[in-house]
Amino acid sequence: MQKRGKRKHAELRVLLSPAIQSPAKSTIPSAISNIINEPYPEYPRPTPEECLFVRDDLMSLHGFPKQFAKYQRKQQNSSKSEPPGGEDDGGSPCPIESVLDGLVSTILSQNTTETNSQRAFASLKSAFPNWEDVLGAESKCIEDAIRCGGLAPTKASCIKNMLNCLLERKGKLCLEYLRDLSIDEIKSELSHFKGIGPKTVACVLMFNLQLDDFPVDTHIFHIAKAIGWVPPVSDTQKTYLHLNQRIPNELKFDLNCLLYTHGKVCQNCTKKGSKQKKKVANVDSCPLLHYCKTQNENETIK
């Protein structure tokens, strides 16, 4: 009864709040874009009510993840031209991360832990104070600087190729111009850089550019399938397209950060389970358990 009442309360808040709206737009061009970008137009989940319910429950369980606090947008006061900023644990303003810094950080975060990727970025900036130094350095020197993050040759090559391409196209090593572009224009711009995939682009969009996008990593992908937010046959790219159409823009940032955090610590929601940090205490403590059960029952009936 408690969960049912909580769900009803969440649904009422969605229905009564003008801020939480359907992701679908009323204009004809947007409607056409939605059709093109929606791989499962007849699949009804997640609903805005489900998104709000899951966001609130995960927030109650985990709190907002500290690692993403510096990216938390102040929606009422922010403008498109202002870079994101937050406060550190002591209440002091966090240094503003440039778009180029954010892109390189995201590249270094691939296939490694958060701790190792942060160490790799700090080591890179310590060895090369500015991006011109990185571009002029030998690949071996870049590899040595980021080796603690894993896949050093691949990541060093990607970073150097991206910097070369950026300098050739724009004449300087700066990506701040992306702040004035639309999401589609930004995706087009970043597609020129070899080795920069859709997930990396989505992370830059959501974190560094404060735009309404919903990156899908392994954790979020497994949870989305486990709770029935995408069809069982869905792959990562189709999951990304579907969730970006279904999840209300106002919930994307919080929900993404919380699902990612939950996926790292809860063995009930991901097949791989967690190899780091603490696990959710017990099966019953996972607020997504009833979604997983419902999805399993539906698959059994089919």
Summary of the structure (lengths in Angstrom):
residues: 302
radius of gyration: 20.2
end to end distance: 28.1
largest distance: 63.9
contacts: 864
relative contact order: 0.13
helix: 61%
strand: 1%
